Amino acid sequence: MDKYKTIFFDSFSNYWNYLIAEISNPGWHNYFYWLIGLSLLAWALEAIAPWRKNQSIIRRDFWLDAFYMFFNFFLFSLVGYNAISNIGVEAFNDFLAIFGIKNLVAIQIGTWPKWTQLLLMFILADFIQWNVHRLLHRVPFLWQFHKVHHSVKQMGFAAHLRFHWMETIVYKSIQYIPLAMIGFGIKDFFIIHIIAIGIGHLNHANVGWDYGPLKYVLNNPKMHIWHHAKELPSGSYGVNFGLSLSIWDYLFKTDYIPNDGRDIELGFAKDEEFPQDFVHQISYPFSHLKED
């Protein structure tokens, strides 16, 4: 137990030192400034070529979503997630050690060209995330948390990172084993994560792009707007679940783009009853877990 206590308490100080270093030392492997840079770029594109021209550049809930971005990326780890995840990884490794397993890597791809490793990781991670995203809509327990993301009423780039902190736990927990078994390193995750952030920002931005023929491979604003539609096809629990890639929706018949969707109403049934502030939004799911 002493080992886990040490990991727990060291995680707070280590992450605090990491965060201070991120802010004070801009660099190419710096999440903090990549997030700011990509956000400013997406915001500039919204200002230069807005799809919904009557939507303010500082749209409804803009500052709330901006806070969500920094909370989910940094503050959540600072207040506990980093410690919990470090303990979880150590406990999992200790569990494997009981059976004599010291290395979870099952597929060695270290000799592959770097670009093929990154491409495999990008595709595999996105496919896992697509399935997790479907679960967030399909499982009532998880949908209560995912409602936070779907409470957005005006779409903009910052809406990308408006989500409940429980989603981080669900996504990371399900992704950990399959990605660890292929032996991807933290630098690989960084590159893929930055690409995913950029695509995700654009998917939520107030721009009317679909990338032409590439729309069947890459998720895009004209496709993702329908994922946030308040009115869904009859009998559907969701459509267009792709995060970075759209190909999974086309392959598994969950694609839905009946028209350009520029002015459709966003949200979900009875969203007028959903809280409007951060504290009540993140506490809401815990009091509504038994609801469909």
C-alpha positions as a Markdown table, in Angstrom:
| # | Residue | x | y | z |
|---|---|---|---|---|
| 1 | Met | 0.0 | 0.0 | 0.0 |
| 2 | Asp | 2.9 | 2.4 | 0.7 |
| 3 | Lys | 3.8 | 2.2 | -3.0 |
| 4 | Tyr | 0.4 | 3.3 | -4.1 |
| 5 | Lys | 0.3 | 6.1 | -1.5 |
| 6 | Thr | 3.6 | 7.3 | -2.9 |
| 7 | Ile | 2.3 | 7.2 | -6.4 |
| 8 | Phe | -0.8 | 9.0 | -5.4 |
| 9 | Phe | 0.8 | 11.9 | -3.7 |
| 10 | Asp | 3.8 | 12.2 | -6.1 |
| 11 | Ser | 1.3 | 12.4 | -9.0 |
| 12 | Phe | -0.1 | 15.7 | -7.7 |
| 13 | Ser | 3.3 | 17.4 | -7.4 |
| 14 | Asn | 4.7 | 15.8 | -10.6 |
| 15 | Tyr | 1.7 | 17.0 | -12.6 |
| 16 | Trp | 1.9 | 20.5 | -11.0 |
| 17 | Asn | 5.5 | 20.7 | -12.0 |
| 18 | Tyr | 4.6 | 19.5 | -15.5 |
| 19 | Leu | 1.9 | 22.1 | -15.9 |
| 20 | Ile | 4.1 | 24.9 | -14.8 |
| 21 | Ala | 6.8 | 23.7 | -17.2 |
| 22 | Glu | 4.2 | 23.5 | -20.0 |
| 23 | Ile | 3.1 | 27.1 | -19.5 |
| 24 | Ser | 6.6 | 28.6 | -18.9 |
| 25 | Asn | 8.4 | 26.7 | -21.7 |
| 26 | Pro | 6.7 | 26.8 | -25.1 |
| 27 | Gly | 7.8 | 24.1 | -27.4 |
| 28 | Trp | 6.9 | 21.7 | -30.2 |
| 29 | His | 5.8 | 19.0 | -27.6 |
| 30 | Asn | 3.7 | 21.4 | -25.5 |
| 31 | Tyr | 0.0 | 20.5 | -25.2 |
| 32 | Phe | -0.8 | 23.9 | -23.6 |
| 33 | Tyr | 0.3 | 26.1 | -26.5 |
| 34 | Trp | -0.8 | 23.6 | -29.2 |
| 35 | Leu | -4.3 | 23.8 | -27.7 |
| 36 | Ile | -4.2 | 27.6 | -27.7 |
| 37 | Gly | -2.7 | 27.8 | -31.2 |
| 38 | Leu | -5.2 | 25.3 | -32.8 |
| 39 | Ser | -8.1 | 27.1 | -31.0 |
| 40 | Leu | -7.1 | 30.5 | -32.3 |
| 41 | Leu | -6.7 | 29.2 | -35.8 |
| 42 | Ala | -10.2 | 27.6 | -35.7 |
| 43 | Trp | -11.6 | 30.8 | -34.2 |
| 44 | Ala | -10.0 | 32.8 | -37.0 |
| 45 | Leu | -11.5 | 30.6 | -39.6 |
| 46 | Glu | -14.9 | 31.0 | -38.1 |
| 47 | Ala | -14.4 | 34.8 | -38.2 |
| 48 | Ile | -13.2 | 34.8 | -41.8 |
| 49 | Ala | -15.6 | 32.4 | -43.4 |
| 50 | Pro | -18.6 | 31.8 | -41.0 |
| 51 | Trp | -21.1 | 29.2 | -42.2 |
| 52 | Arg | -23.9 | 30.6 | -40.0 |
| 53 | Lys | -23.4 | 34.3 | -40.7 |
| 54 | Asn | -25.8 | 35.5 | -38.1 |
| 55 | Gln | -24.0 | 33.7 | -35.3 |
| 56 | Ser | -21.8 | 35.9 | -33.2 |
| 57 | Ile | -18.1 | 35.2 | -33.2 |
| 58 | Ile | -18.5 | 35.1 | -29.4 |
| 59 | Arg | -21.4 | 32.7 | -29.6 |
| 60 | Arg | -23.7 | 31.5 | -26.9 |
| 61 | Asp | -21.7 | 29.7 | -24.1 |
| 62 | Phe | -18.4 | 30.5 | -25.7 |
| 63 | Trp | -16.7 | 31.3 | -22.4 |
| 64 | Leu | -18.2 | 28.2 | -20.7 |
| 65 | Asp | -16.8 | 26.0 | -23.5 |
| 66 | Ala | -13.4 | 27.7 | -23.3 |
| 67 | Phe | -13.3 | 26.9 | -19.6 |
| 68 | Tyr | -14.2 | 23.3 | -20.4 |
| 69 | Met | -11.3 | 23.1 | -22.8 |
| 70 | Phe | -8.7 | 24.0 | -20.1 |
| 71 | Phe | -10.5 | 22.0 | -17.3 |
| 72 | Asn | -10.7 | 18.8 | -19.3 |
| 73 | Phe | -7.1 | 19.1 | -20.7 |
| 74 | Phe | -5.3 | 20.3 | -17.6 |
| 75 | Leu | -7.3 | 21.1 | -14.4 |
| 76 | Phe | -9.0 | 17.7 | -14.3 |
| 77 | Ser | -5.6 | 15.9 | -14.2 |
| 78 | Leu | -4.4 | 18.4 | -11.5 |
| 79 | Val | -7.3 | 17.7 | -9.2 |
| 80 | Gly | -7.1 | 13.9 | -9.3 |
| 81 | Tyr | -7.2 | 12.2 | -12.7 |
| 82 | Asn | -3.5 | 12.0 | -13.1 |
| 83 | Ala | -3.1 | 10.3 | -9.7 |
| 84 | Ile | -6.0 | 7.9 | -10.2 |
| 85 | Ser | -4.7 | 6.9 | -13.7 |
| 86 | Asn | -1.2 | 6.3 | -12.5 |
| 87 | Ile | -2.4 | 4.1 | -9.7 |
| 88 | Gly | -4.7 | 2.3 | -12.1 |
| 89 | Val | -1.8 | 1.5 | -14.5 |
| 90 | Glu | 0.4 | 0.4 | -11.7 |
| 91 | Ala | -2.3 | -1.8 | -10.2 |
| 92 | Phe | -3.0 | -3.3 | -13.6 |
| 93 | Asn | 0.7 | -4.1 | -14.1 |
| 94 | Asp | 0.8 | -5.7 | -10.6 |
| 95 | Phe | -2.2 | -7.8 | -11.6 |
| 96 | Leu | -0.5 | -9.0 | -14.7 |
| 97 | Ala | 2.6 | -9.8 | -12.7 |
| 98 | Ile | 0.6 | -12.4 | -10.7 |
| 99 | Phe | 0.4 | -14.4 | -13.9 |
| 100 | Gly | 4.0 | -13.8 | -14.8 |
| 101 | Ile | 3.3 | -11.2 | -17.4 |
| 102 | Lys | 5.8 | -8.4 | -17.4 |
| 103 | Asn | 5.2 | -6.9 | -20.8 |
| 104 | Leu | 1.8 | -6.3 | -22.2 |
| 105 | Val | 3.1 | -5.7 | -25.8 |
| 106 | Ala | 1.8 | -8.4 | -28.0 |
| 107 | Ile | 2.6 | -7.0 | -31.4 |
| 108 | Gln | 6.0 | -5.7 | -32.2 |
| 109 | Ile | 5.9 | -2.9 | -34.8 |
| 110 | Gly | 9.0 | -1.1 | -33.7 |
| 111 | Thr | 10.8 | -2.0 | -37.0 |
| 112 | Trp | 8.0 | -0.6 | -39.1 |
| 113 | Pro | 8.6 | 2.8 | -40.8 |
| 114 | Lys | 7.5 | 5.6 | -38.4 |
| 115 | Trp | 4.7 | 6.8 | -40.7 |
| 116 | Thr | 3.1 | 3.3 | -40.8 |
| 117 | Gln | 3.2 | 3.1 | -37.0 |
| 118 | Leu | 1.5 | 6.5 | -36.7 |
| 119 | Leu | -1.1 | 5.6 | -39.3 |
| 120 | Leu | -1.9 | 2.3 | -37.6 |
| 121 | Met | -2.2 | 4.1 | -34.3 |
| 122 | Phe | -4.4 | 6.8 | -35.7 |
| 123 | Ile | -6.8 | 4.4 | -37.4 |
| 124 | Leu | -6.9 | 1.9 | -34.4 |
| 125 | Ala | -7.4 | 4.7 | -31.8 |
| 126 | Asp | -10.1 | 6.3 | -33.9 |
| 127 | Phe | -12.0 | 3.0 | -34.4 |
| 128 | Ile | -11.9 | 2.3 | -30.7 |
| 129 | Gln | -13.2 | 5.9 | -30.0 |
| 130 | Trp | -16.0 | 5.5 | -32.6 |
| 131 | Asn | -17.2 | 2.4 | -30.7 |
| 132 | Val | -16.9 | 4.1 | -27.3 |
| 133 | His | -18.8 | 7.1 | -28.7 |
| 134 | Arg | -21.6 | 4.7 | -29.8 |
| 135 | Leu | -21.7 | 3.3 | -26.2 |
| 136 | Leu | -22.1 | 6.9 | -24.8 |
| 137 | His | -25.3 | 7.2 | -26.8 |
| 138 | Arg | -26.5 | 3.6 | -26.5 |
| 139 | Val | -26.0 | 2.9 | -22.8 |
| 140 | Pro | -28.4 | 5.1 | -20.7 |
| 141 | Phe | -25.9 | 5.3 | -17.8 |
| 142 | Leu | -23.3 | 6.7 | -20.1 |
| 143 | Trp | -25.7 | 8.9 | -22.0 |
| 144 | Gln | -26.4 | 11.0 | -18.9 |
| 145 | Phe | -22.7 | 12.0 | -18.9 |
| 146 | His | -22.6 | 12.6 | -22.7 |
| 147 | Lys | -25.5 | 15.0 | -22.4 |
| 148 | Val | -23.1 | 17.6 | -21.3 |
| 149 | His | -21.5 | 17.6 | -24.8 |
| 150 | His | -24.9 | 17.6 | -26.5 |
| 151 | Ser | -26.1 | 20.5 | -24.4 |
| 152 | Val | -24.4 | 22.8 | -26.9 |
| 153 | Lys | -27.1 | 25.0 | -28.6 |
| 154 | Gln | -24.8 | 27.0 | -30.9 |
| 155 | Met | -21.9 | 25.1 | -32.6 |
| 156 | Gly | -18.4 | 26.5 | -32.5 |
| 157 | Phe | -14.8 | 25.1 | -32.2 |
| 158 | Ala | -14.7 | 25.3 | -28.4 |
| 159 | Ala | -17.7 | 23.0 | -28.2 |
| 160 | His | -15.3 | 20.2 | -29.1 |
| 161 | Leu | -14.0 | 20.0 | -25.6 |
| 162 | Arg | -17.2 | 20.6 | -23.7 |
| 163 | Phe | -17.7 | 17.2 | -22.2 |
| 164 | His | -18.0 | 15.6 | -18.8 |
| 165 | Trp | -14.8 | 14.4 | -17.1 |
| 166 | Met | -16.3 | 10.9 | -16.8 |
| 167 | Glu | -15.9 | 10.6 | -20.6 |
| 168 | Thr | -12.1 | 10.9 | -20.2 |
| 169 | Ile | -12.1 | 7.9 | -17.8 |
| 170 | Val | -14.3 | 5.8 | -20.1 |
| 171 | Tyr | -12.4 | 6.6 | -23.3 |
| 172 | Lys | -8.9 | 6.1 | -21.7 |
| 173 | Ser | -9.8 | 2.9 | -19.8 |
| 174 | Ile | -11.2 | 1.2 | -22.9 |
| 175 | Gln | -8.3 | 2.4 | -25.1 |
| 176 | Tyr | -5.5 | 1.5 | -22.8 |
| 177 | Ile | -5.2 | -2.3 | -23.2 |
| 178 | Pro | -5.5 | -2.6 | -27.1 |
| 179 | Leu | -3.1 | 0.4 | -27.7 |
| 180 | Ala | -0.6 | -0.8 | -25.0 |
| 181 | Met | -0.6 | -4.3 | -26.6 |
| 182 | Ile | 0.9 | -2.7 | -29.7 |
| 183 | Gly | 3.5 | -0.8 | -27.7 |
| 184 | Phe | 2.9 | 2.8 | -28.7 |
| 185 | Gly | 4.9 | 5.4 | -26.8 |
| 186 | Ile | 3.9 | 8.7 | -25.3 |
| 187 | Lys | 5.5 | 10.7 | -28.1 |
| 188 | Asp | 3.4 | 8.8 | -30.6 |
| 189 | Phe | 0.2 | 9.6 | -28.6 |
| 190 | Phe | 1.2 | 13.2 | -28.6 |
| 191 | Ile | 1.4 | 13.5 | -32.4 |
| 192 | Ile | -1.9 | 11.6 | -32.9 |
| 193 | His | -3.6 | 13.6 | -30.2 |
| 194 | Ile | -2.7 | 16.9 | -31.7 |
| 195 | Ile | -4.0 | 15.8 | -35.1 |
| 196 | Ala | -7.3 | 14.6 | -33.5 |
| 197 | Ile | -7.6 | 18.0 | -31.7 |
| 198 | Gly | -7.3 | 19.9 | -34.9 |
| 199 | Ile | -9.8 | 17.7 | -36.7 |
| 200 | Gly | -12.2 | 17.9 | -33.8 |
| 201 | His | -12.0 | 21.7 | -33.5 |
| 202 | Leu | -12.9 | 22.0 | -37.2 |
| 203 | Asn | -15.7 | 19.5 | -36.9 |
| 204 | His | -17.4 | 21.7 | -34.4 |
| 205 | Ala | -16.4 | 25.1 | -35.9 |
| 206 | Asn | -18.8 | 27.4 | -37.6 |
| 207 | Val | -17.4 | 26.6 | -41.1 |
| 208 | Gly | -19.4 | 24.9 | -43.9 |
| 209 | Trp | -16.8 | 22.4 | -45.2 |
| 210 | Asp | -17.1 | 18.8 | -46.2 |
| 211 | Tyr | -13.7 | 18.2 | -47.9 |
| 212 | Gly | -15.2 | 17.0 | -51.2 |
| 213 | Pro | -14.4 | 13.3 | -51.9 |
| 214 | Leu | -12.4 | 13.1 | -48.6 |
| 215 | Lys | -15.7 | 13.4 | -46.7 |
| 216 | Tyr | -16.0 | 9.7 | -47.0 |
| 217 | Val | -12.8 | 9.3 | -45.0 |
| 218 | Leu | -12.6 | 12.4 | -42.8 |
| 219 | Asn | -15.2 | 13.6 | -40.4 |
| 220 | Asn | -16.2 | 17.2 | -41.2 |
| 221 | Pro | -18.4 | 20.1 | -40.0 |
| 222 | Lys | -21.3 | 19.3 | -42.4 |
| 223 | Met | -21.4 | 15.7 | -41.2 |
| 224 | His | -20.9 | 16.4 | -37.5 |
| 225 | Ile | -23.6 | 19.0 | -37.2 |
| 226 | Trp | -26.1 | 16.2 | -37.7 |
| 227 | His | -24.6 | 14.3 | -34.8 |
| 228 | His | -25.7 | 17.2 | -32.6 |
| 229 | Ala | -29.2 | 17.5 | -34.2 |
| 230 | Lys | -32.0 | 17.6 | -31.7 |
| 231 | Glu | -34.3 | 15.7 | -34.1 |
| 232 | Leu | -32.9 | 12.3 | -35.0 |
| 233 | Pro | -34.2 | 9.6 | -37.4 |
| 234 | Ser | -37.0 | 7.6 | -36.0 |
| 235 | Gly | -35.7 | 4.8 | -33.8 |
| 236 | Ser | -32.2 | 6.0 | -33.8 |
| 237 | Tyr | -30.1 | 6.6 | -30.7 |
| 238 | Gly | -27.5 | 8.7 | -32.6 |
| 239 | Val | -25.9 | 9.2 | -36.0 |
| 240 | Asn | -22.4 | 10.1 | -37.4 |
| 241 | Phe | -20.4 | 8.9 | -34.4 |
| 242 | Gly | -17.0 | 9.4 | -36.1 |
| 243 | Leu | -14.4 | 11.5 | -34.3 |
| 244 | Ser | -11.6 | 12.1 | -36.8 |
| 245 | Leu | -12.7 | 9.6 | -39.4 |
| 246 | Ser | -16.1 | 9.3 | -41.1 |
| 247 | Ile | -15.4 | 6.0 | -42.8 |
| 248 | Trp | -16.7 | 3.9 | -39.8 |
| 249 | Asp | -20.1 | 5.5 | -40.1 |
| 250 | Tyr | -20.3 | 4.8 | -43.8 |
| 251 | Leu | -19.0 | 1.2 | -43.3 |
| 252 | Phe | -21.5 | 0.4 | -40.5 |
| 253 | Lys | -24.4 | 2.4 | -41.9 |
| 254 | Thr | -24.7 | 5.0 | -39.1 |
| 255 | Asp | -24.1 | 8.0 | -41.5 |
| 256 | Tyr | -26.9 | 10.5 | -41.9 |
| 257 | Ile | -26.7 | 13.8 | -43.9 |
| 258 | Pro | -30.2 | 14.6 | -45.3 |
| 259 | Asn | -29.2 | 18.2 | -46.1 |
| 260 | Asp | -26.5 | 20.7 | -45.3 |
| 261 | Gly | -27.8 | 21.1 | -41.7 |
| 262 | Arg | -26.6 | 24.7 | -41.4 |
| 263 | Asp | -29.6 | 25.9 | -39.4 |
| 264 | Ile | -30.9 | 22.8 | -37.7 |
| 265 | Glu | -31.7 | 22.9 | -33.9 |
| 266 | Leu | -29.1 | 21.4 | -31.8 |
| 267 | Gly | -29.5 | 19.5 | -28.5 |
| 268 | Phe | -31.6 | 16.7 | -27.1 |
| 269 | Ala | -35.1 | 16.1 | -25.9 |
| 270 | Lys | -36.0 | 18.3 | -22.9 |
| 271 | Asp | -32.6 | 20.1 | -23.0 |
| 272 | Glu | -34.3 | 23.2 | -21.8 |
| 273 | Glu | -34.3 | 21.6 | -18.4 |
| 274 | Phe | -30.5 | 21.0 | -18.5 |
| 275 | Pro | -28.3 | 23.2 | -16.3 |
| 276 | Gln | -26.6 | 26.2 | -17.9 |
| 277 | Asp | -23.5 | 26.4 | -15.7 |
| 278 | Phe | -20.4 | 24.3 | -15.3 |
| 279 | Val | -20.9 | 23.1 | -11.7 |
| 280 | His | -24.5 | 22.0 | -12.2 |
| 281 | Gln | -23.7 | 20.4 | -15.6 |
| 282 | Ile | -21.0 | 18.1 | -14.2 |
| 283 | Ser | -23.1 | 17.2 | -11.2 |
| 284 | Tyr | -26.3 | 16.6 | -13.2 |
| 285 | Pro | -25.6 | 13.1 | -14.4 |
| 286 | Phe | -25.1 | 11.7 | -10.9 |
| 287 | Ser | -28.7 | 12.6 | -10.0 |
| 288 | His | -30.2 | 11.3 | -13.2 |
| 289 | Leu | -28.4 | 7.9 | -13.7 |
| 290 | Lys | -31.6 | 5.9 | -13.7 |
| 291 | Glu | -33.2 | 7.9 | -16.4 |
| 292 | Asp | -33.3 | 6.7 | -20.1 |
